[in-house]
Amino acid sequence: MTTKRYCLALLVIILSISFMCCSQNKNKPAPAPSTDGFKLPTISKTTYPVINLPVWLLYVPEGKNAVGIAWDTPQKPKLVNKYAHDFATTSLANNHSPYAADKSTIIEYAEQNDAEIKEDGFKVTVSPDPDYKLQADRSIKYYAETAFNGYKLFLYSLDTPEINKDIIQASVANTPEWCKNDITYTEGDYIYTIGFAQDASLINAWKQAQENGLKKMAQYRLMNIVSLVRTTVGLTNKMQIVETTLKSPDASINKTWLFQKIVNNSSDYSVFLLLKSKKTL
């Protein structure tokens, strides 16, 4: 009888231990699959939303016109108008202000017979002329507006432009051919160049695209007077050529294009501006 009790007790102990081991194995997480030391890649999702834009924004009317951009804050419409108005007057002033550059350096460079124009050209600065900006600030008028993605865009002008409010769907898929041409060129009496920029802020992208385009236009003008400056006699005459070239380009934005790119939760805007300006020399 004692032997039977002993065997029964031993059996109970063995079963208890087995049950405890099974319970522990169930709660223990399964080992992660081996990746042989390499992290498995995360696939990014990229989308290009379609944006509905008015014709007057994509084909800016002829004349002294400017686009004003501001964050759309419905609770403070007066503040939105103020920021957009200032953006437009600054933009218009940039198009009609002289370039700042070291004229002596340009002349010295041009006088070197073996000089080759560097890729980045001459150092020029674009900034709005205070007097022109003040005049524009007083005289510019509002003509049209549109809104998308938390922004408001307005058309302002010192003239009386013809407004086409038809809507065009803009996206990366239907980007026009002119956006793909990075060459500054002349056509008739005008110089054409493209300013491009990309930024998470549409406001910053537009500003930078315009500045880049104006600088490219300045480089084109200066590179085209190098041989003329080199062969001109007299410092005064040389200086006059450079000063004429650096005068206000009286530029205007002829066409625009933009699209938005979203990668996962990050977004940025690509802005293309086709600027045109009359030849000076």
C-alpha positions as a Python dict, from the first residue, in 0.01 Angstrom:
ca = {
    (1, 'M'): (0, 0, 0),
    (2, 'T'): (285, 233, 83),
    (3, 'T'): (444, 160, -254),
    (4, 'K'): (122, 248, -439),
    (5, 'R'): (92, 577, -252),
    (6, 'Y'): (451, 657, -330),
    (7, 'C'): (402, 587, -703),
    (8, 'L'): (83, 796, -710),
    (9, 'A'): (253, 1089, -543),
    (10, 'L'): (546, 1066, -784),
    (11, 'L'): (305, 1065, -1081),
    (12, 'V'): (126, 1378, -949),
    (13, 'I'): (461, 1557, -914),
    (14, 'I'): (568, 1466, -1271),
    (15, 'L'): (235, 1583, -1416),
    (16, 'S'): (257, 1911, -1222),
    (17, 'I'): (606, 1982, -1352),
    (18, 'S'): (500, 1902, -1711),
    (19, 'F'): (198, 2134, -1684),
    (20, 'M'): (416, 2418, -1551),
    (21, 'C'): (663, 2379, -1839),
    (22, 'C'): (382, 2382, -2096),
    (23, 'S'): (237, 2699, -1943),
    (24, 'Q'): (572, 2875, -1955),
    (25, 'N'): (626, 2777, -2318),
    (26, 'K'): (284, 2914, -2413),
    (27, 'N'): (355, 3254, -2255),
    (28, 'K'): (703, 3281, -2401),
    (29, 'P'): (697, 3481, -2729),
    (30, 'A'): (810, 3309, -3044),
    (31, 'P'): (1163, 3401, -3151),
    (32, 'A'): (1188, 3672, -3423),
    (33, 'P'): (1277, 3544, -3768),
    (34, 'S'): (1644, 3572, -3845),
    (35, 'T'): (1748, 3847, -4087),
    (36, 'D'): (2116, 3750, -4091),
    (37, 'G'): (2216, 4088, -3948),
    (38, 'F'): (2026, 4300, -4207),
    (39, 'K'): (1732, 4528, -4128),
    (40, 'L'): (1437, 4460, -4354),
    (41, 'P'): (1361, 4771, -4568),
    (42, 'T'): (1055, 4987, -4501),
    (43, 'I'): (859, 5065, -4817),
    (44, 'S'): (777, 5438, -4851),
    (45, 'K'): (447, 5546, -5002),
    (46, 'T'): (472, 5844, -5241),
    (47, 'T'): (170, 6025, -5379),
    (48, 'Y'): (121, 6332, -5600),
    (49, 'P'): (-223, 6484, -5534),
    (50, 'V'): (-407, 6663, -5814),
    (51, 'I'): (-452, 7035, -5743),
    (52, 'N'): (-724, 7248, -5901),
    (53, 'L'): (-572, 7583, -6004),
    (54, 'P'): (-718, 7880, -6194),
    (55, 'V'): (-584, 7980, -6535),
    (56, 'W'): (-484, 8327, -6408),
    (57, 'L'): (-235, 8161, -6171),
    (58, 'L'): (-80, 7926, -6427),
    (59, 'Y'): (-76, 8184, -6708),
    (60, 'V'): (-23, 8512, -6528),
    (61, 'P'): (-181, 8802, -6723),
    (62, 'E'): (50, 9046, -6904),
    (63, 'G'): (153, 9358, -6716),
    (64, 'K'): (279, 9456, -6373),
    (65, 'N'): (110, 9176, -6184),
    (66, 'A'): (209, 8972, -5882),
    (67, 'V'): (84, 8671, -5691),
    (68, 'G'): (42, 8707, -5317),
    (69, 'I'): (50, 8396, -5094),
    (70, 'A'): (-40, 8352, -4728),
    (71, 'W'): (-155, 8084, -4487),
    (72, 'D'): (-533, 8061, -4492),
    (73, 'T'): (-655, 8158, -4146),
    (74, 'P'): (-1035, 8199, -4162),
    (75, 'Q'): (-1043, 8343, -3811),
    (76, 'K'): (-815, 8631, -3918),
    (77, 'P'): (-903, 8724, -4280),
    (78, 'K'): (-755, 9074, -4249),
    (79, 'L'): (-421, 8927, -4143),
    (80, 'V'): (-428, 8683, -4438),
    (81, 'N'): (-488, 8973, -4678),
    (82, 'K'): (-210, 9176, -4517),
    (83, 'Y'): (50, 8898, -4550),
    (84, 'A'): (-55, 8819, -4908),
    (85, 'H'): (-46, 9189, -5000),
    (86, 'D'): (308, 9225, -4860),
    (87, 'F'): (419, 8907, -5040),
    (88, 'A'): (288, 9048, -5370),
    (89, 'T'): (447, 9392, -5332),
    (90, 'T'): (783, 9237, -5242),
    (91, 'S'): (760, 9001, -5540),
    (92, 'L'): (671, 9286, -5777),
    (93, 'A'): (951, 9503, -5639),
    (94, 'N'): (1205, 9221, -5686),
    (95, 'N'): (1109, 9202, -6053),
    (96, 'H'): (1161, 9577, -6095),
    (97, 'S'): (1468, 9646, -5881),
    (98, 'P'): (1833, 9667, -5992),
    (99, 'Y'): (2072, 9384, -5906),
    (100, 'A'): (2342, 9439, -5647),
    (101, 'A'): (2689, 9326, -5755),
    (102, 'D'): (3055, 9429, -5736),
    (103, 'K'): (3102, 9611, -6069),
    (104, 'S'): (3481, 9634, -6034),
    (105, 'T'): (3511, 9258, -5989),
    (106, 'I'): (3302, 9197, -6302),
    (107, 'I'): (3522, 9435, -6506),
    (108, 'E'): (3846, 9282, -6375),
    (109, 'Y'): (3717, 8936, -6456),
    (110, 'A'): (3615, 9038, -6808),
    (111, 'E'): (3954, 9196, -6879),
    (112, 'Q'): (4135, 8866, -6827),
    (113, 'N'): (4185, 8736, -7181),
    (114, 'D'): (4211, 8376, -7067),
    (115, 'A'): (3920, 8398, -6825),
    (116, 'E'): (3653, 8131, -6840),
    (117, 'I'): (3314, 8191, -6686),
    (118, 'K'): (3264, 7968, -6387),
    (119, 'E'): (2950, 7761, -6359),
    (120, 'D'): (2809, 7978, -6080),
    (121, 'G'): (2895, 8297, -6271),
    (122, 'F'): (2911, 8631, -6091),
    (123, 'K'): (2784, 8700, -5742),
    (124, 'V'): (2461, 8900, -5760),
    (125, 'T'): (2197, 8980, -5501),
    (126, 'V'): (1824, 9025, -5549),
    (127, 'S'): (1642, 9256, -5310),
    (128, 'P'): (1335, 9481, -5342),
    (129, 'D'): (1396, 9851, -5401),
    (130, 'P'): (1234, 10031, -5101),
    (131, 'D'): (1091, 10314, -5313),
    (132, 'Y'): (938, 10080, -5569),
    (133, 'K'): (795, 9858, -5294),
    (134, 'L'): (640, 10160, -5124),
    (135, 'Q'): (483, 10273, -5451),
    (136, 'A'): (350, 9923, -5519),
    (137, 'D'): (220, 9896, -5164),
    (138, 'R'): (12, 10210, -5214),
    (139, 'S'): (-111, 10143, -5568),
    (140, 'I'): (-146, 9766, -5611),
    (141, 'K'): (-501, 9629, -5629),
    (142, 'Y'): (-662, 9292, -5567),
    (143, 'Y'): (-828, 9112, -5861),
    (144, 'A'): (-871, 8739, -5791),
    (145, 'E'): (-804, 8464, -5539),
    (146, 'T'): (-797, 8088, -5494),
    (147, 'A'): (-734, 7851, -5203),
    (148, 'F'): (-597, 7499, -5152),
    (149, 'N'): (-413, 7294, -4888),
    (150, 'G'): (-433, 7566, -4624),
    (151, 'Y'): (-300, 7845, -4848),
    (152, 'K'): (-467, 8142, -5015),
    (153, 'L'): (-326, 8285, -5337),
    (154, 'F'): (-426, 8626, -5470),
    (155, 'L'): (-367, 8811, -5795),
    (156, 'Y'): (-264, 9175, -5749),
    (157, 'S'): (-179, 9426, -6019),
    (158, 'L'): (-75, 9784, -6090),
    (159, 'D'): (-262, 9750, -6421),
    (160, 'T'): (-609, 9623, -6511),
    (161, 'P'): (-549, 9259, -6611),
    (162, 'E'): (-789, 9030, -6792),
    (163, 'I'): (-883, 8751, -6553),
    (164, 'N'): (-947, 8393, -6666),
    (165, 'K'): (-1098, 8201, -6374),
    (166, 'D'): (-1127, 7864, -6553),
    (167, 'I'): (-983, 7572, -6354),
    (168, 'I'): (-698, 7343, -6464),
    (169, 'Q'): (-598, 7024, -6283),
    (170, 'A'): (-227, 7037, -6201),
    (171, 'S'): (-17, 6738, -6098),
    (172, 'V'): (326, 6592, -6160),
    (173, 'A'): (178, 6373, -6436),
    (174, 'N'): (82, 6667, -6659),
    (175, 'T'): (382, 6890, -6592),
    (176, 'P'): (432, 7101, -6909),
    (177, 'E'): (743, 7070, -7123),
    (178, 'W'): (866, 7421, -7049),
    (179, 'C'): (931, 7320, -6687),
    (180, 'K'): (1187, 7065, -6808),
    (181, 'N'): (1399, 7322, -6994),
    (182, 'D'): (1667, 7465, -6766),
    (183, 'I'): (1827, 7682, -7037),
    (184, 'T'): (1798, 8063, -7036),
    (185, 'Y'): (1718, 8175, -7390),
    (186, 'T'): (1608, 8473, -7599),
    (187, 'E'): (1302, 8497, -7817),
    (188, 'G'): (1231, 8820, -8000),
    (189, 'D'): (1307, 9114, -7771),
    (190, 'Y'): (1282, 8907, -7452),
    (191, 'I'): (1499, 8688, -7232),
    (192, 'Y'): (1329, 8385, -7077),
    (193, 'T'): (1451, 8182, -6782),
    (194, 'I'): (1306, 7931, -6536),
    (195, 'G'): (1324, 7962, -6160),
    (196, 'F'): (1270, 7641, -5965),
    (197, 'A'): (1258, 7558, -5595),
    (198, 'Q'): (1128, 7285, -5366),
    (199, 'D'): (1027, 7331, -5004),
    (200, 'A'): (786, 7202, -4742),
    (201, 'S'): (628, 7550, -4747),
    (202, 'L'): (462, 7673, -5065),
    (203, 'I'): (543, 8029, -4960),
    (204, 'N'): (916, 7958, -4929),
    (205, 'A'): (925, 7752, -5249),
    (206, 'W'): (764, 8036, -5449),
    (207, 'K'): (999, 8300, -5303),
    (208, 'Q'): (1308, 8091, -5374),
    (209, 'A'): (1196, 7999, -5726),
    (210, 'Q'): (1153, 8367, -5814),
    (211, 'E'): (1490, 8462, -5665),
    (212, 'N'): (1663, 8174, -5846),
    (213, 'G'): (1505, 8279, -6176),
    (214, 'L'): (1607, 8644, -6137),
    (215, 'K'): (1965, 8545, -6052),
    (216, 'K'): (1984, 8320, -6358),
    (217, 'M'): (1864, 8611, -6568),
    (218, 'A'): (2137, 8832, -6423),
    (219, 'Q'): (2403, 8569, -6493),
    (220, 'Y'): (2286, 8541, -6852),
    (221, 'R'): (2307, 8918, -6903),
    (222, 'L'): (2651, 8948, -6742),
    (223, 'M'): (2799, 8654, -6930),
    (224, 'N'): (2686, 8810, -7254),
    (225, 'I'): (2873, 9139, -7192),
    (226, 'V'): (3210, 8987, -7100),
    (227, 'S'): (3355, 9020, -7450),
    (228, 'L'): (3206, 9368, -7492),
    (229, 'V'): (3359, 9490, -7165),
    (230, 'R'): (3692, 9332, -7262),
    (231, 'T'): (3713, 9520, -7592),
    (232, 'T'): (3573, 9854, -7468),
    (233, 'V'): (3829, 10129, -7403),
    (234, 'G'): (3815, 10330, -7080),
    (235, 'L'): (3705, 10237, -6729),
    (236, 'T'): (3412, 10479, -6739),
    (237, 'N'): (3274, 10316, -7053),
    (238, 'K'): (3322, 9968, -6911),
    (239, 'M'): (3148, 10070, -6590),
    (240, 'Q'): (2856, 10211, -6789),
    (241, 'I'): (2806, 9877, -6968),
    (242, 'V'): (2798, 9686, -6640),
    (243, 'E'): (2565, 9937, -6473),
    (244, 'T'): (2323, 9915, -6765),
    (245, 'T'): (2326, 9536, -6741),
    (246, 'L'): (2255, 9544, -6367),
    (247, 'K'): (1961, 9782, -6399),
    (248, 'S'): (1612, 9664, -6313),
    (249, 'P'): (1528, 9373, -6542),
    (250, 'D'): (1164, 9487, -6550),
    (251, 'A'): (1084, 9119, -6533),
    (252, 'S'): (746, 8953, -6511),
    (253, 'I'): (622, 8604, -6430),
    (254, 'N'): (492, 8465, -6757),
    (255, 'K'): (385, 8115, -6653),
    (256, 'T'): (379, 7910, -6334),
    (257, 'W'): (346, 7545, -6242),
    (258, 'L'): (343, 7365, -5911),
    (259, 'F'): (269, 7027, -5764),
    (260, 'Q'): (273, 6863, -5424),
    (261, 'K'): (459, 6545, -5329),
    (262, 'I'): (369, 6346, -5018),
    (263, 'V'): (606, 6076, -4888),
    (264, 'N'): (447, 5895, -4593),
    (265, 'N'): (347, 6191, -4373),
    (266, 'S'): (596, 6445, -4516),
    (267, 'S'): (491, 6690, -4786),
    (268, 'D'): (672, 6940, -5010),
    (269, 'Y'): (593, 7165, -5305),
    (270, 'S'): (777, 7205, -5634),
    (271, 'V'): (736, 7549, -5793),
    (272, 'F'): (836, 7647, -6148),
    (273, 'L'): (827, 8011, -6262),
    (274, 'L'): (892, 8117, -6622),
    (275, 'L'): (1023, 8474, -6606),
    (276, 'K'): (1067, 8706, -6901),
    (277, 'S'): (1254, 9034, -6934),
    (278, 'K'): (1334, 9275, -7215),
    (279, 'K'): (1686, 9274, -7356),
    (280, 'T'): (1903, 9569, -7256),
    (281, 'L'): (2208, 9533, -7485),
}
